[in-house]
Amino acid sequence: MVARSPRGFESLTRQMRGHAADRRYLALAVGIVEPRQGTIDAPIGRSARRPDRMAVRASGRPARTSYEVRTWYHTPVAVTLLEAALDTGRTHQVRVHLAALRHPVVGDDRYGGALARPAALVSMLGAGRVFLHAWKLAVDHPDGRRLSWESPVPADLGAVLESLA
């Protein structure tokens, strides 16, 4: 998102800080995530062991991710398609929060390690590809209108979903 005027920039900045922008992601998480809806409220900061990564840490900044299960899949591997909404905006927030629950995003070597690479799906995702897609953004225009944009699931991620039963 890019602001075209100082007024627009101030509006966007205020919405991001005040958590008024609606940012939604689709994530395919390893395993069966329960309950069907929930909120992960866990602070995120730099990892003490790996400073190039983020981690859930008591000394981190507040971070909250709300999620809703869209679909549970059981074959060829147990995975859950989630819609995640950011209540805050920390670096790698969805990836860090899901990994902390032991349900890393499929393909996420950085935060999920080997657990995030189920053999039945890895060959379908390219090297370094994570099944995380920013699919919706909604913000308030300075003139008062609520604007919203949606992005369809990319073909490679769609092919992964089609392979699941």
C-alpha positions as semicolon CSV with decimal commas, in nm:
position;residue;x (nm);y (nm);z (nm)
1;M;0,000;0,000;0,000
2;V;0,134;0,342;-0,094
3;A;-0,002;0,679;0,012
4;R;-0,034;0,943;-0,259
5;S;-0,049;1,245;-0,030
6;P;0,067;1,351;0,317
7;R;-0,295;1,326;0,437
8;G;-0,321;0,971;0,302
9;F;0,012;0,877;0,459
10;E;-0,098;1,008;0,798
11;S;-0,425;0,818;0,768
12;L;-0,254;0,490;0,681
13;T;0,003;0,533;0,957
14;R;-0,272;0,600;1,213
15;Q;-0,469;0,294;1,097
16;M;-0,166;0,066;1,115
17;R;-0,071;0,191;1,462
18;G;-0,431;0,175;1,582
19;H;-0,487;-0,170;1,429
20;A;-0,778;-0,040;1,218
21;A;-0,645;-0,185;0,892
22;D;-0,786;-0,532;0,826
23;R;-0,508;-0,764;0,704
24;R;-0,598;-1,126;0,639
25;Y;-0,387;-1,420;0,535
26;L;-0,451;-1,776;0,425
27;A;-0,211;-2,025;0,579
28;L;-0,186;-2,400;0,548
29;A;-0,072;-2,523;0,890
30;V;0,071;-2,865;0,971
31;G;-0,165;-3,083;1,173
32;I;-0,523;-3,035;1,287
33;V;-0,555;-2,693;1,451
34;E;-0,820;-2,678;1,722
35;P;-1,035;-2,506;1,828
36;R;-1,200;-2,388;1,508
37;Q;-1,155;-2,022;1,609
38;G;-0,904;-1,866;1,839
39;T;-0,664;-1,589;1,921
40;I;-0,293;-1,632;1,973
41;D;-0,185;-1,360;2,213
42;A;0,190;-1,398;2,259
43;P;0,464;-1,132;2,246
44;I;0,719;-1,153;1,964
45;G;1,080;-1,040;1,974
46;R;1,421;-1,136;1,840
47;S;1,519;-1,493;1,915
48;A;1,788;-1,516;2,185
49;R;1,941;-1,822;2,015
50;R;1,902;-1,707;1,654
51;P;1,904;-1,324;1,631
52;D;1,821;-1,343;1,259
53;R;1,480;-1,489;1,356
54;M;1,180;-1,382;1,556
55;A;1,033;-1,585;1,843
56;V;0,761;-1,579;2,105
57;R;0,936;-1,415;2,402
58;A;0,811;-1,265;2,726
59;S;1,031;-0,960;2,658
60;G;0,891;-0,915;2,306
61;R;0,639;-0,665;2,177
62;P;0,268;-0,747;2,209
63;A;0,140;-0,957;1,919
64;R;-0,208;-1,095;1,857
65;T;-0,328;-1,312;1,570
66;S;-0,690;-1,421;1,539
67;Y;-0,764;-1,725;1,327
68;E;-1,053;-1,925;1,192
69;V;-1,029;-2,273;1,046
70;R;-1,155;-2,287;0,691
71;T;-1,092;-2,658;0,628
72;W;-0,930;-2,955;0,796
73;Y;-0,765;-3,203;0,560
74;H;-0,664;-3,554;0,662
75;T;-0,510;-3,708;0,350
76;P;-0,250;-3,741;0,219
77;V;-0,136;-3,557;0,533
78;A;-0,314;-3,384;0,821
79;V;-0,314;-3,006;0,760
80;T;-0,544;-2,714;0,835
81;L;-0,632;-2,425;0,606
82;L;-0,666;-2,114;0,826
83;E;-0,767;-1,757;0,775
84;A;-0,550;-1,543;1,001
85;A;-0,622;-1,181;1,088
86;L;-0,346;-0,961;1,227
87;D;-0,452;-0,757;1,526
88;T;-0,092;-0,633;1,546
89;G;0,180;-0,631;1,284
90;R;0,504;-0,797;1,391
91;T;0,769;-0,939;1,160
92;H;0,671;-1,292;1,051
93;Q;0,385;-1,282;1,301
94;V;0,163;-1,556;1,152
95;R;0,460;-1,786;1,097
96;V;0,600;-1,734;1,449
97;H;0,263;-1,774;1,622
98;L;0,167;-2,092;1,437
99;A;0,513;-2,243;1,492
100;A;0,481;-2,166;1,865
101;L;0,160;-2,374;1,867
102;R;0,351;-2,661;1,699
103;H;0,143;-2,608;1,383
104;P;0,397;-2,438;1,154
105;V;0,304;-2,309;0,811
106;V;0,364;-2,574;0,545
107;G;0,698;-2,511;0,376
108;D;0,830;-2,283;0,651
109;D;1,180;-2,421;0,714
110;R;1,280;-2,109;0,908
111;Y;1,024;-2,145;1,190
112;G;0,894;-2,499;1,148
113;G;1,202;-2,699;1,049
114;A;1,142;-3,054;0,927
115;L;0,792;-3,056;1,078
116;A;0,688;-2,791;0,823
117;R;0,790;-3,003;0,526
118;P;0,546;-3,295;0,499
119;A;0,678;-3,513;0,217
120;A;0,335;-3,540;0,052
121;L;0,327;-3,162;-0,010
122;V;0,690;-3,050;-0,027
123;S;0,741;-3,153;-0,388
124;M;0,445;-2,938;-0,490
125;L;0,586;-2,627;-0,323
126;G;0,898;-2,484;-0,479
127;A;1,216;-2,456;-0,275
128;G;1,172;-2,184;-0,016
129;R;0,798;-2,151;-0,084
130;V;0,578;-2,107;0,222
131;F;0,202;-2,167;0,208
132;L;0,109;-1,821;0,334
133;H;-0,090;-1,579;0,119
134;A;-0,195;-1,222;0,200
135;W;-0,540;-1,239;0,049
136;K;-0,728;-0,938;0,186
137;L;-0,656;-0,579;0,288
138;A;-0,911;-0,321;0,399
139;V;-0,842;0,036;0,508
140;D;-1,034;0,358;0,555
141;H;-0,981;0,619;0,284
142;P;-0,926;0,972;0,422
143;D;-1,264;1,069;0,270
144;G;-1,440;0,815;0,494
145;R;-1,493;0,526;0,251
146;R;-1,382;0,175;0,352
147;L;-1,169;0,030;0,072
148;S;-1,099;-0,339;0,037
149;W;-0,885;-0,551;-0,194
150;E;-0,867;-0,928;-0,234
151;S;-0,603;-1,137;-0,407
152;P;-0,687;-1,486;-0,536
153;V;-0,480;-1,781;-0,420
154;P;-0,181;-1,821;-0,655
155;A;-0,190;-2,120;-0,889
156;D;0,087;-2,312;-0,712
157;L;-0,087;-2,286;-0,375
158;G;-0,421;-2,369;-0,536
159;A;-0,267;-2,687;-0,679
160;V;-0,161;-2,790;-0,327
161;L;-0,518;-2,742;-0,201
162;E;-0,657;-2,943;-0,492
163;S;-0,426;-3,232;-0,400
164;L;-0,577;-3,256;-0,052
165;A;-0,884;-3,462;0,029
